[in-house]
């Protein structure tokens, strides 16, 4: 199997490591680096996607570049009729090229997956199971929170010059942390209205939003709040789901799910789960073309992007 990996930043490097650990050997990497790290010395190196697409026929491609490049690169891959395409989230920073992507995607048989790895978290799977079994009755509301100190995200680079800091690369907490909007959409359905407030204190010396608070109203009547920020000194991530008969707390940062009802409280630990397990399982199933309802489809990726763009419009960012 010939696999094309586009981009070798932190997520691209993770995918390259995982591909090798899964036993794949024909890996072709697109990177602007002068040369590949020693760990990937067996991989063929191209400096541009255009150059890479003039060479071997690819069975699968993985896009791991800056957000603003995703849509254009996806179009290039679709024009070359590559069958398996994995795009890291978010699918883009705008809807500008979405119709072209849809038309090309419908022109031949393919599978496009958007890389939302949180669906492969065992706590998320347990949360979904509890919701499907009506464990907490009718859902009233959901409150999601995520934050991590931006200078600690990629300690090997100056955070002020990285992708998250710049508008031109699609940075800012709303797009960077789009996971929250995607999993809420997958759990609770389409959103009817969005209100958002954002903050940039200037202290991080970046041009994008440092924090955002978003109020959601789902079409089924459920209300939700989402807080995202670049400021938490220790990563915090959780969702609290309130129903008429109980509450579910899912905390992927601390690796537990807590379920409270009139019968008491049960706390389930997933302490042995490693973060990379999510990426490894997703990539294995993607390349083996396994049917897996944990995958986010092209349509899922577009829906979550639409919610974020609505939040940006509400906050006056676009």
C-alpha positions in Angstrom: 0.0 0.0 0.0 1.4 3.4 -1.0 0.5 6.1 1.6 1.0 9.8 1.1 1.5 11.8 4.3 1.3 15.6 3.8 2.9 17.7 6.5 5.3 16.7 9.2 4.5 18.9 12.2 3.5 17.5 15.5 0.4 15.6 14.2 2.1 14.5 11.0 5.0 13.1 13.0 2.6 11.2 15.2 0.9 9.7 12.2 4.3 8.8 10.5 5.4 7.1 13.7 2.1 5.2 13.9 2.3 4.1 10.2 5.7 2.6 10.8 4.6 0.9 14.0 1.6 -0.6 12.1 4.1 -2.1 9.6 3.5 0.1 6.6 6.6 0.6 4.5 5.7 2.5 1.4 5.3 5.9 3.0 5.8 9.1 0.9 6.1 12.3 3.0 5.5 15.8 1.8 7.5 18.3 3.9 9.3 21.6 3.3 12.1 20.4 5.5 15.5 20.1 3.8 15.6 16.5 4.9 13.5 14.1 6.9 14.4 13.1 10.5 16.4 10.0 10.9 13.3 8.1 12.2 11.8 8.4 8.7 14.9 7.8 6.6 13.1 4.9 4.9 10.3 7.2 3.6 10.5 8.9 0.3 10.6 12.7 0.6 8.9 15.4 -1.5 9.1 19.1 -0.9 5.7 19.9 -2.4 2.4 18.1 -2.9 2.5 19.0 -6.6 5.8 17.1 -7.0 4.5 14.1 -5.0 1.4 13.8 -7.2 3.6 13.4 -10.3 5.0 10.2 -8.9 3.5 6.9 -7.6 -0.1 6.1 -7.5 -1.3 6.4 -3.9 -3.8 4.1 -2.2 -4.3 6.5 0.8 -3.4 10.1 1.7 -3.3 11.9 5.1 -3.4 15.7 5.3 -1.6 17.1 8.4 -0.8 20.7 7.3 -2.1 24.1 8.5 -5.8 24.4 8.6 -5.9 27.0 5.8 -4.3 24.5 3.4 -6.7 21.5 4.1 -9.4 22.3 1.5 -7.0 23.1 -1.4 -5.0 20.0 -0.7 -8.1 17.9 -0.4 -9.3 19.1 -3.8 -5.9 18.1 -5.3 -6.2 14.6 -3.9 -9.8 14.2 -5.1 -8.8 15.3 -8.6 -6.2 12.5 -8.5 -9.0 10.1 -7.4 -7.3 8.8 -4.4 -9.6 6.3 -2.7 -8.8 6.8 1.0 -8.3 10.3 2.4 -7.8 11.3 6.0 -7.9 15.0 6.8 -6.9 16.3 10.2 -9.5 18.5 11.8 -10.8 21.0 11.0 -11.6 20.3 7.4 -11.0 24.0 6.6 -11.1 27.5 8.0 -14.0 28.6 5.7 -16.7 27.2 3.5 -15.1 28.7 0.4 -14.2 25.5 -1.3 -16.7 23.1 0.2 -19.1 22.8 -2.8 -16.1 21.9 -5.0 -15.0 19.3 -2.5 -18.5 17.8 -2.4 -18.8 17.6 -6.2 -15.4 16.0 -6.5 -16.1 13.6 -3.7 -19.3 12.5 -5.4 -17.6 11.9 -8.7 -16.0 8.6 -7.8 -16.0 5.9 -5.0 -13.9 7.1 -2.0 -13.8 7.3 1.7 -13.0 10.7 3.3 -12.4 10.7 7.1 -11.9 13.9 9.2 -9.5 13.3 12.1 -11.5 13.8 15.3 -9.6 11.3 17.5 -11.7 12.0 20.6 -14.4 9.6 19.3 -11.9 6.8 19.9 -11.5 7.8 23.6 -13.0 5.0 25.8 -14.7 7.5 28.0 -16.5 9.1 25.0 -17.6 5.6 24.0 -19.0 5.0 27.5 -20.7 8.3 27.5 -22.4 7.6 24.2 -23.5 4.2 25.5 -25.1 5.8 28.5 -26.9 8.3 26.4 -28.2 5.7 24.0 -29.5 3.6 26.9 -31.5 6.6 28.2 -29.5 6.4 31.5 -30.2 10.0 32.5 -33.6 10.5 31.0 -34.4 13.4 28.7 -31.3 15.6 28.1 -31.7 19.1 29.3 -28.2 20.7 28.8 -24.5 20.1 28.2 -21.6 22.1 29.5 -18.2 21.6 27.8 -14.9 23.0 28.9 -11.4 22.7 27.4 -8.2 24.7 28.0 -4.5 24.3 27.8 -1.6 26.8 28.0 -0.6 27.6 24.5 3.2 27.9 25.1 3.1 24.3 26.3 1.3 22.9 23.3 4.4 22.7 21.1 7.4 23.4 23.3 9.8 23.0 20.4 8.5 26.2 18.7 7.8 29.8 19.7 4.0 29.8 20.3 3.9 33.4 18.9 5.0 32.2 15.5 3.1 28.9 15.4 -0.1 28.0 13.5 -2.4 28.8 16.5 -1.1 32.3 16.8 -1.9 33.4 13.2 -5.1 34.2 11.3 -3.5 33.3 8.0 -3.0 29.7 9.1 -6.5 29.2 10.7 -5.4 29.6 14.3 -7.4 30.6 17.4 -9.2 28.5 20.0 -12.4 28.1 18.0 -10.8 26.2 15.1 -8.0 24.7 17.2 -10.4 23.2 19.7 -13.2 22.3 17.2 -13.3 18.9 18.8 -15.8 20.2 21.3 -18.3 21.3 18.7 -17.9 18.2 16.6 -18.6 15.7 19.5 -21.5 17.8 20.7 -23.0 17.8 17.2 -22.4 14.0 16.9 -24.0 13.4 20.4 -26.9 15.9 20.3 -27.6 16.8 16.6 -27.8 20.0 14.7 -27.5 23.4 16.2 -30.2 26.0 15.8 -28.5 29.1 17.2 -25.1 30.2 18.3 -23.9 33.1 20.4 -20.2 33.7 21.1 -17.9 36.0 23.0 -14.1 35.9 22.6 -11.1 37.5 24.3 -7.6 38.4 23.4 -5.8 40.0 26.3 -2.6 40.6 24.3 -0.6 38.8 27.0 0.1 35.8 24.8 1.2 38.1 21.9 -0.9 36.3 19.3 -3.4 37.8 16.8 -6.1 35.1 17.2 -8.7 34.7 20.0 -7.2 33.3 23.2 -10.5 32.3 24.7 -14.1 31.8 23.7 -17.4 31.3 25.4 -20.2 29.9 23.2 -23.9 29.4 23.9 -25.6 26.7 21.8 -29.3 25.9 21.2 -29.7 22.5 19.5 -32.7 21.9 17.2 -34.0 19.3 19.7 -34.2 21.9 22.4 -31.1 21.0 24.3 -29.0 23.9 25.4 -25.2 23.9 25.7 -22.2 26.0 26.7 -18.7 25.6 25.5 -15.6 27.3 27.0 -12.3 27.1 25.2 -9.0 28.8 26.1 -5.2 28.9 25.7 -4.6 29.7 29.4 -5.0 26.6 31.6 -1.6 25.8 33.1 -2.7 22.2 33.4 -4.9 20.8 30.7 -8.6 20.7 31.5 -11.2 19.0 29.4 -14.6 17.7 30.4 -18.3 17.7 29.5 -21.2 17.6 32.0 -24.4 16.3 30.5 -27.6 17.0 32.6 -30.7 15.0 32.2 -34.1 14.7 34.0 -32.9 11.5 35.8 -29.2 12.1 36.3 -25.9 13.5 35.2 -22.9 12.2 33.1 -19.5 13.8 33.5 -16.9 12.8 30.9 -13.3 13.8 31.6 -10.8 12.7 28.9 -8.0 14.7 30.6 -8.3 12.8 33.9 -9.6 9.7 32.1 -12.9 9.0 33.8 -16.6 9.0 33.3 -18.9 9.7 36.3 -22.6 8.7 36.2 -24.9 10.0 38.9 -28.6 9.1 39.3 -31.1 8.7 42.1 -29.5 5.3 42.8 -26.1 6.9 43.5 -22.9 7.7 41.8 -20.6 5.4 39.7 -17.2 6.5 38.6 -15.5 4.5 35.8 -11.7 4.9 35.4 -9.9 4.6 32.1 -6.5 5.3 33.6 -4.7 2.7 31.4 -5.8 4.3 28.2 -3.0 6.1 26.3 -3.7 9.1 24.1 -1.9 7.6 21.2 -4.1 4.6 21.3 -6.9 6.7 19.8 -4.7 7.8 16.8 -3.4 4.3 16.3 -6.8 2.6 16.3 -8.2 5.3 14.0 -5.4 5.0 11.5 -5.4 1.2 11.5 -9.2 1.1 10.9 -8.9 3.8 8.2 -6.3 2.0 6.2 -8.0 -1.4 6.6 -11.2 0.2 5.5 -13.1 -1.1 8.5 -16.6 0.2 9.0 -16.4 2.2 12.2 -19.1 4.6 13.4 -16.6 6.5 15.5 -15.2 8.0 12.3 -16.2 11.5 11.4 -17.3 11.8 7.8 -16.9 14.7 5.4 -20.5 15.8 6.2 -19.7 15.7 10.0 -16.6 17.8 9.4 -18.6 20.4 7.4 -21.3 20.5 10.1 -18.8 21.2 12.9 -17.1 23.8 10.8 -20.4 25.6 10.2 -21.0 25.8 14.0 -17.5 27.3 14.5 -18.0 29.8 11.7 -21.4 30.8 13.2 -19.6 31.4 16.5 -17.0 33.5 14.7 -19.6 35.6 13.0 -21.4 36.1 16.4 -18.2 37.3 17.9 -17.4 39.6 15.0 -14.3 37.7 13.9 -15.5 37.3 10.4 
